[in-house]
């Protein structure tokens, strides 16, 4: 079951504000930017940059993911390892609120999200 329209708008606002705060200066954004998407019950934050050899091709590099588990009213937090699979973020595997997820990603205590 997808998020309600109210929940979706709230997430757009909160995650949008977080991403806007983390974005690089406007003169750099053609070479590196940060974006997000909401897909079903999940939010994904990712970097956007031109491909290394083909500058006209855009690549996305995942940073963090949170998936809402409605039955438990929690957000499960994930990070992507080098094998390109999502793994639960063991130091802090879940959050009660989306703000808590964003704080975990921002602090990045173990360098899993922003390197």
Backbone atoms as SQL, in Angstrom:
CREATE TABLE atoms (id INTEGER PRIMARY KEY, chain TEXT, resi INTEGER, resn TEXT, atom TEXT, x REAL, y REAL, z REAL);
INSERT INTO atoms VALUES
  (1, 'A', 1, 'UNK', 'N', 0.840, -1.181, 0.000),
  (2, 'A', 1, 'UNK', 'CA', 0.000, 0.000, 0.000),
  (3, 'A', 1, 'UNK', 'C', 0.886, 1.246, 0.000),
  (4, 'A', 2, 'UNK', 'N', 0.599, 2.149, -0.891),
  (5, 'A', 2, 'UNK', 'CA', 1.404, 3.363, -1.021),
  (6, 'A', 2, 'UNK', 'C', 1.093, 4.346, 0.101),
  (7, 'A', 3, 'UNK', 'N', 1.922, 5.337, 0.196),
  (8, 'A', 3, 'UNK', 'CA', 1.730, 6.399, 1.184),
  (9, 'A', 3, 'UNK', 'C', 0.505, 7.230, 0.807),
  (10, 'A', 4, 'UNK', 'N', -0.149, 7.805, 1.800),
  (11, 'A', 4, 'UNK', 'CA', -1.278, 8.691, 1.525),
  (12, 'A', 4, 'UNK', 'C', -0.752, 9.968, 0.873),
  (13, 'A', 5, 'UNK', 'N', -1.645, 10.726, 0.265),
  (14, 'A', 5, 'UNK', 'CA', -1.244, 11.969, -0.384),
  (15, 'A', 5, 'UNK', 'C', -0.649, 12.945, 0.629),
  (16, 'A', 6, 'UNK', 'N', -1.230, 12.995, 1.817),
  (17, 'A', 6, 'UNK', 'CA', -0.714, 13.866, 2.880),
  (18, 'A', 6, 'UNK', 'C', 0.699, 13.444, 3.275),
  (19, 'A', 7, 'UNK', 'N', 0.909, 12.142, 3.497),
  (20, 'A', 7, 'UNK', 'CA', 2.240, 11.636, 3.867),
  (21, 'A', 7, 'UNK', 'C', 3.247, 11.917, 2.755),
  (22, 'A', 8, 'UNK', 'N', 2.819, 11.697, 1.510),
  (23, 'A', 8, 'UNK', 'CA', 3.695, 11.925, 0.362),
  (24, 'A', 8, 'UNK', 'C', 4.146, 13.386, 0.304),
  (25, 'A', 9, 'UNK', 'N', 3.209, 14.318, 0.460),
  (26, 'A', 9, 'UNK', 'CA', 3.550, 15.749, 0.428),
  (27, 'A', 9, 'UNK', 'C', 4.480, 16.126, 1.578),
  (28, 'A', 10, 'UNK', 'N', 4.226, 15.568, 2.751),
  (29, 'A', 10, 'UNK', 'CA', 5.089, 15.835, 3.909),
  (30, 'A', 10, 'UNK', 'C', 6.513, 15.337, 3.642),
  (31, 'A', 11, 'UNK', 'N', 6.633, 14.142, 3.073),
  (32, 'A', 11, 'UNK', 'CA', 7.950, 13.595, 2.752),
  (33, 'A', 11, 'UNK', 'C', 8.650, 14.430, 1.692),
  (34, 'A', 12, 'UNK', 'N', 7.907, 14.837, 0.672),
  (35, 'A', 12, 'UNK', 'CA', 8.490, 15.689, -0.366),
  (36, 'A', 12, 'UNK', 'C', 9.082, 16.957, 0.244),
  (37, 'A', 13, 'UNK', 'N', 8.346, 17.539, 1.173),
  (38, 'A', 13, 'UNK', 'CA', 8.817, 18.776, 1.809),
  (39, 'A', 13, 'UNK', 'C', 10.076, 18.521, 2.636),
  (40, 'A', 14, 'UNK', 'N', 10.029, 17.525, 3.526),
  (41, 'A', 14, 'UNK', 'CA', 11.160, 17.271, 4.431),
  (42, 'A', 14, 'UNK', 'C', 12.401, 16.792, 3.698),
  (43, 'A', 15, 'UNK', 'N', 12.240, 15.821, 2.823),
  (44, 'A', 15, 'UNK', 'CA', 13.398, 15.284, 2.093),
  (45, 'A', 15, 'UNK', 'C', 13.897, 16.331, 1.098),
  (46, 'A', 16, 'UNK', 'N', 12.978, 17.056, 0.475),
  (47, 'A', 16, 'UNK', 'CA', 13.382, 18.125, -0.440),
  (48, 'A', 16, 'UNK', 'C', 14.217, 19.187, 0.250),
  (49, 'A', 17, 'UNK', 'N', 13.832, 19.575, 1.466),
  (50, 'A', 17, 'UNK', 'CA', 14.609, 20.558, 2.235),
  (51, 'A', 17, 'UNK', 'C', 15.986, 19.990, 2.581),
  (52, 'A', 18, 'UNK', 'N', 16.033, 18.718, 2.959),
  (53, 'A', 18, 'UNK', 'CA', 17.316, 18.095, 3.299),
  (54, 'A', 18, 'UNK', 'C', 18.245, 18.077, 2.083),
  (55, 'A', 19, 'UNK', 'N', 17.724, 17.629, 0.949),
  (56, 'A', 19, 'UNK', 'CA', 18.533, 17.544, -0.268),
  (57, 'A', 19, 'UNK', 'C', 18.994, 18.935, -0.703),
  (58, 'A', 20, 'UNK', 'N', 18.110, 19.907, -0.626),
  (59, 'A', 20, 'UNK', 'CA', 18.474, 21.275, -1.010),
  (60, 'A', 20, 'UNK', 'C', 19.627, 21.792, -0.146),
  (61, 'A', 21, 'UNK', 'N', 19.608, 21.451, 1.128),
  (62, 'A', 21, 'UNK', 'CA', 20.676, 21.864, 2.048),
  (63, 'A', 21, 'UNK', 'C', 22.016, 21.203, 1.693),
  (64, 'A', 22, 'UNK', 'N', 21.969, 19.971, 1.181),
  (65, 'A', 22, 'UNK', 'CA', 23.188, 19.215, 0.864),
  (66, 'A', 22, 'UNK', 'C', 23.722, 19.455, -0.542),
  (67, 'A', 23, 'UNK', 'N', 22.907, 20.048, -1.424),
  (68, 'A', 23, 'UNK', 'CA', 23.328, 20.233, -2.809),
  (69, 'A', 23, 'UNK', 'C', 24.564, 21.120, -2.892),
  (70, 'A', 24, 'UNK', 'N', 25.426, 20.849, -3.872),
  (71, 'A', 24, 'UNK', 'CA', 26.604, 21.710, -4.066),
  (72, 'A', 24, 'UNK', 'C', 26.182, 23.060, -4.645),
  (73, 'A', 25, 'UNK', 'N', 27.098, 24.027, -4.675),
  (74, 'A', 25, 'UNK', 'CA', 26.789, 25.333, -5.262),
  (75, 'A', 25, 'UNK', 'C', 26.304, 25.180, -6.714),
  (76, 'A', 26, 'UNK', 'N', 25.499, 26.119, -7.164),
  (77, 'A', 26, 'UNK', 'CA', 24.857, 26.005, -8.482),
  (78, 'A', 26, 'UNK', 'C', 25.850, 25.869, -9.636),
  (79, 'A', 27, 'UNK', 'N', 27.023, 26.474, -9.540),
  (80, 'A', 27, 'UNK', 'CA', 27.992, 26.387, -10.644),
  (81, 'A', 27, 'UNK', 'C', 28.625, 24.990, -10.760),
  (82, 'A', 28, 'UNK', 'N', 28.445, 24.124, -9.771),
  (83, 'A', 28, 'UNK', 'CA', 29.011, 22.773, -9.785),
  (84, 'A', 28, 'UNK', 'C', 27.963, 21.727, -10.195),
  (85, 'A', 29, 'UNK', 'N', 26.702, 22.065, -10.129),
  (86, 'A', 29, 'UNK', 'CA', 25.622, 21.086, -10.264),
  (87, 'A', 29, 'UNK', 'C', 25.571, 20.351, -11.602),
  (88, 'A', 30, 'UNK', 'N', 26.170, 20.871, -12.644),
  (89, 'A', 30, 'UNK', 'CA', 26.207, 20.116, -13.901),
  (90, 'A', 30, 'UNK', 'C', 27.188, 18.959, -13.814),
  (91, 'A', 31, 'UNK', 'N', 28.138, 19.050, -12.893),
  (92, 'A', 31, 'UNK', 'CA', 29.120, 17.981, -12.717),
  (93, 'A', 31, 'UNK', 'C', 28.801, 17.075, -11.539),
  (94, 'A', 32, 'UNK', 'N', 28.067, 17.593, -10.554),
  (95, 'A', 32, 'UNK', 'CA', 27.673, 16.810, -9.381),
  (96, 'A', 32, 'UNK', 'C', 26.462, 17.458, -8.735),
  (97, 'A', 33, 'UNK', 'N', 25.438, 16.657, -8.523),
  (98, 'A', 33, 'UNK', 'CA', 24.248, 17.160, -7.853),
  (99, 'A', 33, 'UNK', 'C', 23.687, 16.048, -6.969),
  (100, 'A', 34, 'UNK', 'N', 22.719, 16.408, -6.161),
  (101, 'A', 34, 'UNK', 'CA', 22.065, 15.454, -5.266),
  (102, 'A', 34, 'UNK', 'C', 20.570, 15.550, -5.512),
  (103, 'A', 35, 'UNK', 'N', 19.913, 14.390, -5.550),
  (104, 'A', 35, 'UNK', 'CA', 18.472, 14.364, -5.790),
  (105, 'A', 35, 'UNK', 'C', 17.854, 13.246, -4.946),
  (106, 'A', 36, 'UNK', 'N', 16.548, 13.125, -5.052),
  (107, 'A', 36, 'UNK', 'CA', 15.843, 12.064, -4.334),
  (108, 'A', 36, 'UNK', 'C', 14.632, 11.638, -5.141),
  (109, 'A', 37, 'UNK', 'N', 14.118, 10.465, -4.807),
  (110, 'A', 37, 'UNK', 'CA', 12.869, 10.005, -5.394),
  (111, 'A', 37, 'UNK', 'C', 12.079, 9.274, -4.330),
  (112, 'A', 38, 'UNK', 'N', 10.773, 9.341, -4.459),
  (113, 'A', 38, 'UNK', 'CA', 9.874, 8.588, -3.599),
  (114, 'A', 38, 'UNK', 'C', 9.173, 7.585, -4.503),
  (115, 'A', 39, 'UNK', 'N', 9.316, 6.311, -4.170),
  (116, 'A', 39, 'UNK', 'CA', 8.738, 5.249, -4.991),
  (117, 'A', 39, 'UNK', 'C', 8.023, 4.268, -4.068),
  (118, 'A', 40, 'UNK', 'N', 6.718, 4.297, -4.088),
  (119, 'A', 40, 'UNK', 'CA', 5.945, 3.438, -3.197),
  (120, 'A', 40, 'UNK', 'C', 6.173, 3.838, -1.754),
  (121, 'A', 41, 'UNK', 'N', 6.711, 2.915, -0.971),
  (122, 'A', 41, 'UNK', 'CA', 6.975, 3.152, 0.450),
  (123, 'A', 41, 'UNK', 'C', 8.437, 3.548, 0.706),
  (124, 'A', 42, 'UNK', 'N', 9.208, 3.757, -0.356),
  (125, 'A', 42, 'UNK', 'CA', 10.646, 4.002, -0.205),
  (126, 'A', 42, 'UNK', 'C', 11.052, 5.390, -0.671),
  (127, 'A', 43, 'UNK', 'N', 12.077, 5.893, 0.005),
  (128, 'A', 43, 'UNK', 'CA', 12.725, 7.151, -0.366),
  (129, 'A', 43, 'UNK', 'C', 14.181, 6.814, -0.654),
  (130, 'A', 44, 'UNK', 'N', 14.675, 7.304, -1.768),
  (131, 'A', 44, 'UNK', 'CA', 16.081, 7.084, -2.113),
  (132, 'A', 44, 'UNK', 'C', 16.742, 8.432, -2.374),
  (133, 'A', 45, 'UNK', 'N', 17.894, 8.634, -1.763),
  (134, 'A', 45, 'UNK', 'CA', 18.710, 9.826, -1.984),
  (135, 'A', 45, 'UNK', 'C', 19.903, 9.372, -2.818),
  (136, 'A', 46, 'UNK', 'N', 20.240, 10.148, -3.859),
  (137, 'A', 46, 'UNK', 'CA', 21.320, 9.728, -4.743),
  (138, 'A', 46, 'UNK', 'C', 22.065, 10.930, -5.316),
  (139, 'A', 47, 'UNK', 'N', 23.307, 10.670, -5.750),
  (140, 'A', 47, 'UNK', 'CA', 24.105, 11.672, -6.447),
  (141, 'A', 47, 'UNK', 'C', 23.828, 11.552, -7.940),
  (142, 'A', 48, 'UNK', 'N', 23.890, 12.670, -8.642),
  (143, 'A', 48, 'UNK', 'CA', 23.691, 12.715, -10.089),
  (144, 'A', 48, 'UNK', 'C', 24.943, 13.345, -10.686),
  (145, 'A', 49, 'UNK', 'N', 25.522, 12.657, -11.671),
  (146, 'A', 49, 'UNK', 'CA', 26.724, 13.185, -12.315),
  (147, 'A', 49, 'UNK', 'C', 26.854, 12.623, -13.723),
  (148, 'A', 50, 'UNK', 'N', 27.616, 13.301, -14.592),
  (149, 'A', 50, 'UNK', 'CA', 27.844, 12.762, -15.934),
  (150, 'A', 50, 'UNK', 'C', 28.687, 11.490, -15.852),
  (151, 'A', 51, 'UNK', 'N', 28.478, 10.601, -16.815),
  (152, 'A', 51, 'UNK', 'CA', 29.299, 9.385, -16.899),
  (153, 'A', 51, 'UNK', 'C', 30.749, 9.790, -17.149),
  (154, 'A', 52, 'UNK', 'N', 31.657, 8.965, -16.690),
  (155, 'A', 52, 'UNK', 'CA', 33.078, 9.303, -16.755),
  (156, 'A', 52, 'UNK', 'C', 33.562, 9.488, -18.196),
  (157, 'A', 53, 'UNK', 'N', 33.191, 8.579, -19.092),
  (158, 'A', 53, 'UNK', 'CA', 33.678, 8.671, -20.477),
  (159, 'A', 53, 'UNK', 'C', 32.691, 9.331, -21.435),
  (160, 'A', 54, 'UNK', 'N', 31.410, 9.337, -21.085),
  (161, 'A', 54, 'UNK', 'CA', 30.391, 9.948, -21.942),
  (162, 'A', 54, 'UNK', 'C', 29.678, 11.036, -21.150),
  (163, 'A', 55, 'UNK', 'N', 30.121, 12.247, -21.300),
  (164, 'A', 55, 'UNK', 'CA', 29.605, 13.355, -20.499),
  (165, 'A', 55, 'UNK', 'C', 28.141, 13.675, -20.785),
  (166, 'A', 56, 'UNK', 'N', 27.619, 13.214, -21.924),
  (167, 'A', 56, 'UNK', 'CA', 26.211, 13.455, -22.234),
  (168, 'A', 56, 'UNK', 'C', 25.297, 12.425, -21.562),
  (169, 'A', 57, 'UNK', 'N', 25.878, 11.405, -20.970),
  (170, 'A', 57, 'UNK', 'CA', 25.119, 10.369, -20.264),
  (171, 'A', 57, 'UNK', 'C', 25.138, 10.661, -18.756),
  (172, 'A', 58, 'UNK', 'N', 23.978, 10.640, -18.130),
  (173, 'A', 58, 'UNK', 'CA', 23.868, 10.947, -16.699),
  (174, 'A', 58, 'UNK', 'C', 23.815, 9.651, -15.892),
  (175, 'A', 59, 'UNK', 'N', 24.581, 9.616, -14.809),
  (176, 'A', 59, 'UNK', 'CA', 24.603, 8.458, -13.914),
  (177, 'A', 59, 'UNK', 'C', 24.041, 8.855, -12.559),
  (178, 'A', 60, 'UNK', 'N', 23.447, 7.885, -11.892),
  (179, 'A', 60, 'UNK', 'CA', 22.977, 8.085, -10.524),
  (180, 'A', 60, 'UNK', 'C', 23.763, 7.145, -9.624),
  (181, 'A', 61, 'UNK', 'N', 24.235, 7.687, -8.505),
  (182, 'A', 61, 'UNK', 'CA', 24.951, 6.882, -7.523),
  (183, 'A', 61, 'UNK', 'C', 24.156, 6.917, -6.221),
  (184, 'A', 62, 'UNK', 'N', 23.568, 5.775, -5.818),
  (185, 'A', 62, 'UNK', 'CA', 22.751, 5.745, -4.601),
  (186, 'A', 62, 'UNK', 'C', 23.550, 6.127, -3.356),
  (187, 'A', 63, 'UNK', 'N', 22.890, 6.871, -2.471),
  (188, 'A', 63, 'UNK', 'CA', 23.496, 7.297, -1.216),
  (189, 'A', 63, 'UNK', 'C', 22.824, 6.608, -0.033),
  (190, 'A', 64, 'UNK', 'N', 21.506, 6.711, 0.049),
  (191, 'A', 64, 'UNK', 'CA', 20.771, 6.147, 1.185),
  (192, 'A', 64, 'UNK', 'C', 19.344, 5.829, 0.768),
  (193, 'A', 65, 'UNK', 'N', 18.743, 4.906, 1.509),
  (194, 'A', 65, 'UNK', 'CA', 17.366, 4.509, 1.232),
  (195, 'A', 65, 'UNK', 'C', 16.644, 4.242, 2.544),
  (196, 'A', 66, 'UNK', 'N', 15.376, 4.632, 2.585),
  (197, 'A', 66, 'UNK', 'CA', 14.527, 4.322, 3.732),
  (198, 'A', 66, 'UNK', 'C', 13.212, 3.774, 3.186),
  (199, 'A', 67, 'UNK', 'N', 12.754, 2.691, 3.795),
  (200, 'A', 67, 'UNK', 'CA', 11.492, 2.073, 3.398),
  (201, 'A', 67, 'UNK', 'C', 10.574, 2.028, 4.603),
  (202, 'A', 68, 'UNK', 'N', 9.359, 2.527, 4.409),
  (203, 'A', 68, 'UNK', 'CA', 8.394, 2.588, 5.503),
  (204, 'A', 68, 'UNK', 'C', 7.685, 1.248, 5.652),
  (205, 'A', 69, 'UNK', 'N', 7.672, 0.739, 6.876),
  (206, 'A', 69, 'UNK', 'CA', 6.955, -0.489, 7.213),
  (207, 'A', 69, 'UNK', 'C', 5.742, -0.052, 8.020),
  (208, 'A', 70, 'UNK', 'N', 4.603, 0.037, 7.346),
  (209, 'A', 70, 'UNK', 'CA', 3.403, 0.609, 7.954),
  (210, 'A', 70, 'UNK', 'C', 2.920, -0.202, 9.153),
  (211, 'A', 71, 'UNK', 'N', 3.017, -1.535, 9.097),
  (212, 'A', 71, 'UNK', 'CA', 2.536, -2.381, 10.192),
  (213, 'A', 71, 'UNK', 'C', 3.303, -2.150, 11.487),
  (214, 'A', 72, 'UNK', 'N', 4.558, -1.702, 11.377),
  (215, 'A', 72, 'UNK', 'CA', 5.382, -1.444, 12.557),
  (216, 'A', 72, 'UNK', 'C', 5.617, 0.043, 12.791),
  (217, 'A', 73, 'UNK', 'N', 5.135, 0.877, 11.861),
  (218, 'A', 73, 'UNK', 'CA', 5.300, 2.329, 11.929),
  (219, 'A', 73, 'UNK', 'C', 6.768, 2.731, 12.104),
  (220, 'A', 74, 'UNK', 'N', 7.634, 2.149, 11.260),
  (221, 'A', 74, 'UNK', 'CA', 9.064, 2.480, 11.287),
  (222, 'A', 74, 'UNK', 'C', 9.591, 2.651, 9.863),
  (223, 'A', 75, 'UNK', 'N', 10.710, 3.336, 9.771),
  (224, 'A', 75, 'UNK', 'CA', 11.463, 3.452, 8.529),
  (225, 'A', 75, 'UNK', 'C', 12.690, 2.567, 8.658),
  (226, 'A', 76, 'UNK', 'N', 12.858, 1.602, 7.754),
  (227, 'A', 76, 'UNK', 'CA', 14.068, 0.780, 7.725),
  (228, 'A', 76, 'UNK', 'C', 15.115, 1.542, 6.916),
  (229, 'A', 77, 'UNK', 'N', 16.330, 1.612, 7.444),
  (230, 'A', 77, 'UNK', 'CA', 17.403, 2.394, 6.830),
  (231, 'A', 77, 'UNK', 'C', 18.388, 1.467, 6.121),
  (232, 'A', 78, 'UNK', 'N', 18.740, 1.829, 4.887),
  (233, 'A', 78, 'UNK', 'CA', 19.642, 1.015, 4.071),
  (234, 'A', 78, 'UNK', 'C', 20.788, 1.849, 3.505),
  (235, 'A', 79, 'UNK', 'N', 21.899, 1.167, 3.236),
  (236, 'A', 79, 'UNK', 'CA', 23.017, 1.769, 2.526),
  (237, 'A', 79, 'UNK', 'C', 23.443, 0.787, 1.448),
  (238, 'A', 80, 'UNK', 'N', 24.085, 1.273, 0.393),
  (239, 'A', 80, 'UNK', 'CA', 24.493, 0.406, -0.708),
  (240, 'A', 80, 'UNK', 'C', 25.975, 0.096, -0.607),
  (241, 'A', 81, 'UNK', 'N', 26.259, -1.190, -0.616),
  (242, 'A', 81, 'UNK', 'CA', 27.653, -1.641, -0.576),
  (243, 'A', 81, 'UNK', 'C', 28.235, -1.688, -1.979),
  (244, 'A', 82, 'UNK', 'N', 29.508, -2.023, -2.081),
  (245, 'A', 82, 'UNK', 'CA', 30.205, -2.057, -3.368),
  (246, 'A', 82, 'UNK', 'C', 29.619, -3.097, -4.323),
  (247, 'A', 83, 'UNK', 'N', 28.897, -4.096, -3.798),
  (248, 'A', 83, 'UNK', 'CA', 28.288, -5.104, -4.672),
  (249, 'A', 83, 'UNK', 'C', 26.963, -4.620, -5.272),
  (250, 'A', 84, 'UNK', 'N', 26.634, -3.336, -5.036),
  (251, 'A', 84, 'UNK', 'CA', 25.445, -2.673, -5.553),
  (252, 'A', 84, 'UNK', 'C', 24.138, -3.260, -5.030),
  (253, 'A', 85, 'UNK', 'N', 24.176, -3.781, -3.811),
  (254, 'A', 85, 'UNK', 'CA', 22.978, -4.280, -3.142),
  (255, 'A', 85, 'UNK', 'C', 22.752, -3.451, -1.885),
  (256, 'A', 86, 'UNK', 'N', 21.471, -3.251, -1.553),
  (257, 'A', 86, 'UNK', 'CA', 21.114, -2.509, -0.344),
  (258, 'A', 86, 'UNK', 'C', 21.234, -3.409, 0.873),
  (259, 'A', 87, 'UNK', 'N', 21.819, -2.864, 1.946),
  (260, 'A', 87, 'UNK', 'CA', 21.972, -3.577, 3.214),
  (261, 'A', 87, 'UNK', 'C', 21.433, -2.699, 4.341),
  (262, 'A', 88, 'UNK', 'N', 20.875, -3.355, 5.340),
  (263, 'A', 88, 'UNK', 'CA', 20.422, -2.623, 6.513),
  (264, 'A', 88, 'UNK', 'C', 21.598, -1.922, 7.167),
  (265, 'A', 89, 'UNK', 'N', 21.384, -0.699, 7.567),
  (266, 'A', 89, 'UNK', 'CA', 22.435, 0.090, 8.211),
  (267, 'A', 89, 'UNK', 'C', 22.492, -0.314, 9.679),
  (268, 'A', 90, 'UNK', 'N', 23.389, -1.224, 10.017),
  (269, 'A', 90, 'UNK', 'CA', 23.415, -1.854, 11.335),
  (270, 'A', 90, 'UNK', 'C', 23.641, -0.918, 12.527),
  (271, 'A', 91, 'UNK', 'N', 24.409, 0.130, 12.411),
  (272, 'A', 91, 'UNK', 'CA', 24.510, 0.999, 13.594),
  (273, 'A', 91, 'UNK', 'C', 23.175, 1.631, 13.980),
  (274, 'A', 92, 'UNK', 'N', 22.294, 1.797, 12.992),
  (275, 'A', 92, 'UNK', 'CA', 20.999, 2.439, 13.237),
  (276, 'A', 92, 'UNK', 'C', 20.025, 1.885, 12.188),
  (277, 'A', 93, 'UNK', 'N', 19.515, 0.662, 12.367),
  (278, 'A', 93, 'UNK', 'CA', 18.743, -0.017, 11.313),
  (279, 'A', 93, 'UNK', 'C', 17.344, 0.528, 11.049),
  (280, 'A', 94, 'UNK', 'N', 16.805, 1.309, 11.966),
  (281, 'A', 94, 'UNK', 'CA', 15.462, 1.831, 11.744),
  (282, 'A', 94, 'UNK', 'C', 15.272, 3.169, 12.432),
  (283, 'A', 95, 'UNK', 'N', 14.232, 3.863, 11.996),
  (284, 'A', 95, 'UNK', 'CA', 13.901, 5.175, 12.562),
  (285, 'A', 95, 'UNK', 'C', 12.394, 5.260, 12.717),
  (286, 'A', 96, 'UNK', 'N', 11.971, 5.938, 13.747),
  (287, 'A', 96, 'UNK', 'CA', 10.534, 6.157, 13.973),
  (288, 'A', 96, 'UNK', 'C', 9.995, 7.237, 13.023),
  (289, 'A', 97, 'UNK', 'N', 10.792, 8.260, 12.783),
  (290, 'A', 97, 'UNK', 'CA', 10.370, 9.390, 11.967),
  (291, 'A', 97, 'UNK', 'C', 11.333, 9.596, 10.804),
  (292, 'A', 98, 'UNK', 'N', 10.849, 10.183, 9.732),
  (293, 'A', 98, 'UNK', 'CA', 11.715, 10.460, 8.586),
  (294, 'A', 98, 'UNK', 'C', 12.819, 11.440, 8.964),
  (295, 'A', 99, 'UNK', 'N', 12.532, 12.334, 9.883),
  (296, 'A', 99, 'UNK', 'CA', 13.560, 13.278, 10.346),
  (297, 'A', 99, 'UNK', 'C', 14.734, 12.538, 10.979),
  (298, 'A', 100, 'UNK', 'N', 14.452, 11.452, 11.689),
  (299, 'A', 100, 'UNK', 'CA', 15.512, 10.645, 12.304),
  (300, 'A', 100, 'UNK', 'C', 16.368, 9.988, 11.225),
  (301, 'A', 101, 'UNK', 'N', 15.730, 9.471, 10.180),
  (302, 'A', 101, 'UNK', 'CA', 16.470, 8.897, 9.051),
  (303, 'A', 101, 'UNK', 'C', 17.394, 9.940, 8.431),
  (304, 'A', 102, 'UNK', 'N', 16.876, 11.132, 8.176),
  (305, 'A', 102, 'UNK', 'CA', 17.687, 12.187, 7.564),
  (306, 'A', 102, 'UNK', 'C', 18.853, 12.586, 8.455),
  (307, 'A', 103, 'UNK', 'N', 18.643, 12.571, 9.759),
  (308, 'A', 103, 'UNK', 'CA', 19.716, 12.889, 10.701),
  (309, 'A', 103, 'UNK', 'C', 20.811, 11.820, 10.670),
  (310, 'A', 104, 'UNK', 'N', 20.408, 10.557, 10.593),
  (311, 'A', 104, 'UNK', 'CA', 21.376, 9.454, 10.509),
  (312, 'A', 104, 'UNK', 'C', 22.212, 9.597, 9.237),
  (313, 'A', 105, 'UNK', 'N', 21.563, 9.877, 8.113),
  (314, 'A', 105, 'UNK', 'CA', 22.273, 10.040, 6.835),
  (315, 'A', 105, 'UNK', 'C', 23.200, 11.254, 6.894),
  (316, 'A', 106, 'UNK', 'N', 22.741, 12.328, 7.463),
  (317, 'A', 106, 'UNK', 'CA', 23.540, 13.546, 7.547),
  (318, 'A', 106, 'UNK', 'C', 24.781, 13.352, 8.416),
  (319, 'A', 107, 'UNK', 'N', 24.611, 12.686, 9.552),
  (320, 'A', 107, 'UNK', 'CA', 25.747, 12.449, 10.451),
  (321, 'A', 107, 'UNK', 'C', 26.736, 11.457, 9.853),
  (322, 'A', 108, 'UNK', 'N', 26.251, 10.448, 9.163),
  (323, 'A', 108, 'UNK', 'CA', 27.079, 9.450, 8.469),
  (324, 'A', 108, 'UNK', 'C', 28.279, 9.004, 9.305),
  (325, 'A', 109, 'UNK', 'N', 27.987, 8.559, 10.498),
  (326, 'A', 109, 'UNK', 'CA', 29.006, 8.217, 11.486),
  (327, 'A', 109, 'UNK', 'C', 30.085, 7.255, 10.963),
  (328, 'A', 110, 'UNK', 'N', 29.735, 6.320, 10.087),
  (329, 'A', 110, 'UNK', 'CA', 30.680, 5.308, 9.614),
  (330, 'A', 110, 'UNK', 'C', 31.072, 5.494, 8.131),
  (331, 'A', 111, 'UNK', 'N', 30.694, 6.613, 7.530),
  (332, 'A', 111, 'UNK', 'CA', 31.069, 6.883, 6.141),
  (333, 'A', 111, 'UNK', 'C', 30.395, 5.967, 5.125),
  (334, 'A', 112, 'UNK', 'N', 29.249, 5.427, 5.471),
  (335, 'A', 112, 'UNK', 'CA', 28.537, 4.513, 4.568),
  (336, 'A', 112, 'UNK', 'C', 27.719, 5.258, 3.506),
  (337, 'A', 113, 'UNK', 'N', 27.256, 6.441, 3.809),
  (338, 'A', 113, 'UNK', 'CA', 26.379, 7.153, 2.897),
  (339, 'A', 113, 'UNK', 'C', 27.159, 8.115, 1.994),
  (340, 'A', 114, 'UNK', 'N', 27.876, 9.019, 2.590),
  (341, 'A', 114, 'UNK', 'CA', 28.566, 10.053, 1.816),
  (342, 'A', 114, 'UNK', 'C', 30.043, 9.751, 1.612),
  (343, 'A', 115, 'UNK', 'N', 30.505, 8.621, 2.113),
  (344, 'A', 115, 'UNK', 'CA', 31.891, 8.202, 1.884),
  (345, 'A', 115, 'UNK', 'C', 32.805, 8.702, 2.848);
